[in-house]
Structure formats: C-alpha cells, structure tokens
Amino acid sequence: MLVFWLLGGALVLLLLISFFIFLLACLRIDSLTANLDKTLQRPVYNQCKEEILAGKDWMERHPHEDVTVRSHDGLLLRGEYFPHPNAVATIIMVHGWRGTPITDFGCAIKAYHDKGLNTLLVHQRTQGPSEGTFITFGIRESRDVHSWVQWHAERFGKEAPILLTGISMGATSVLMAGGRPFCANVRGIIADCGFSSPWEIIGSVIRSTGLPPFPFLPVVGIYTRILAGFGLREYSTLEAVRELKIPVFFAHGEADTFVPCSMTVAAYEACGSPDKTLLTVPDAKHGTSYLADRENYEKQIHSFVNRCCPRS
C-alpha cells in the first residue's frame, strides 16, 4: 500500500511541476513586460539600458503609424510602422519570448532605419497589445509572420521588397515562417539567437534548472497539446531552414546560456539557401551579439542588405 501512495504522490508532483513549467513557458503574463523601467532593472539589460532608452526616444520622436493585422486564427495583432523617405525595402522585426520591440530592438532600430529601410515592429501574439492566451514558441507565430507579409503586400504591392529579422523566439518565428512558401518580395532573413524547436528549448531550460527533461518534458508537451493547441514536436527550425532558398544571416553569442549557440550552428548547417552567413560572437550572451561585436555585425548586415535589396 505504501508503494502505491508513493507512486501516486510522485505522479501528482510530476503533474504539478510540469503544469507550472507549462504556465511559465506559455501562458500570457503581461506583468513581466508592462513596465519598461522595471523590466530594464533586470541584470540582463545592464549593458544596454541606456541604448534601449535612446531607441525608445527615437521611436517616440520618429513619425510612425500604429497598424494591425488579423492572424490566421482570428487574433488581432499590432505593430508600429516607421517609414523611410527613400526606402530600399521594409524590414519586419519580430521580438522574442516575453520580450517587446523596444527591449529587443531599441539598440538597433535606428541603425536599420539609417540603412534605408522602413521598419515594421510587430508585437508577437500573446504579448504586449497583441491578442492571445498562449505563446507557442514559433509554431503559430511563424504563421503570423506570413500575415504581416501579406499585410505589406496588400498595402505596398506584391513587388515591394521585404526583409525579416527576429531575435530569440522571434528568430525562430521568421525561420519557421520560411518553411512555407513566401511571395517573391521576401528577399532575406536575419535570425539572431534562435532555437531549434519548442521541444529542444524547453528541454534545455528544464535541464538548466537541475531537473531532468524526462519525465517532465513529455508531460509539458501533453499540456501544450491539450490546453494551448500545439505540439512541442509539431515543427522545428531545422525542418524549415532546409526549405529556404533566400539569403539567410545567422548570428549567435557563444556565451549564450539561455539558447545554446549550437542550435544556430545546427540551423546554419541544415539551411538549404545557397547564400547563408554565420556570425558567432565570443563572450556574447543571449541577444547581445550586436552589442558585443557591433562593428563587425553592422558591416555584415550592411553587406547582407545590399545583396538582398540592391538600390537600382
């Protein structure tokens, strides 16, 4: 009888811990990003807080338009569009897990704009002002990227060139989006510190806490399937990049302890594009490659943009 009680207790504990992991990973929690000043107090932003605030100031001063699009499953998604008077293309910028456009792109948006790009900052589903209940780690977000591409085509024409960029889960979103056919106006993808799949990244984070991925990860997968409507193994970055033929620029910090750099290296190696570039930055942590090696990063991005969208 004691054995049954112990097994029952272990099962309950497994279910509870897995449910907590599921909620932390997927459930909408607006309080984590609602207050920018509070968010920037986290240690991860120590080296870039002032640049993010400068980027925020630039966004507030620069003329822009609040825009919306409907997702494939009916959610209202929001973004901000910053036009450039002599744009060579539009870059759609996709932030990461529990991030915001300001925190993830505040340091770089002016640099992209100065390269002659319209910039469209999108708020991923379930985050910020966009609707949604559950984050799906690129599974549904990648289809949202297509919704924004379609919005751009309807607004500016099917020939108006587009670049896609994302950081962390945003990188995964744009790469997974590339696994489905784009219209010809999508000219290239910039992916910074993306992960291989929902299964791999959640398993990696569980492992980093000292818990073993098994048996928790399969149970988390049951919760995501039943409650959030997606599978942790439903799709992966590696599957998607094999289908890519447009140019892709991959970047990752070698000191990233949140999303292992090896995930981007694997995506680069699997990528089917004949024009692919990999930049790994020593000592750069998660999402900080641009800050750690700005000169080289900007030089390579400048070359990439010129290849994808040459001025006539």
Sequence and secondary structure as in RCSB ss.txt:
>XXXX:A:sequence
MLVFWLLGGALVLLLLISFFIFLLACLRIDSLTANLDKTLQRPVYNQCKEEILAGKDWMERHPHEDVTVRSHDGL
LLRGEYFPHPNAVATIIMVHGWRGTPITDFGCAIKAYHDKGLNTLLVHQRTQGPSEGTFITFGIRESRDVHSWVQ
WHAERFGKEAPILLTGISMGATSVLMAGGRPFCANVRGIIADCGFSSPWEIIGSVIRSTGLPPFPFLPVVGIYTR
ILAGFGLREYSTLEAVRELKIPVFFAHGEADTFVPCSMTVAAYEACGSPDKTLLTVPDAKHGTSYLADRENYEKQ
IHSFVNRCCPRS
>XXXX:A:secstr
 HHHHHHHHHHHHHHHHHHHHHHHHHB  GGGTS HHHHTTSGGGTTTHHHHHHHHHHHHHS  EEEEEE TTS 
EEEEEEE  TT SEEEEEE  TT  HHHHHTTTHHHHHHTTEEEEEE  TTSTTS  SB  TTTTHHHHHHHHHH
HHHHHH TTS EEEEEETHHHHHHHHHTTS   TTEEEEEEES  S HHHHHHHHHHHTT  HHHHHHHHHHHII
IIIS  TTS  HHHHHTT  S EEEEEETT SSS HHHHHHHHHH   SSEEEEEETT  TT HHHHTHHHHHHH
HHHHHHHHS   
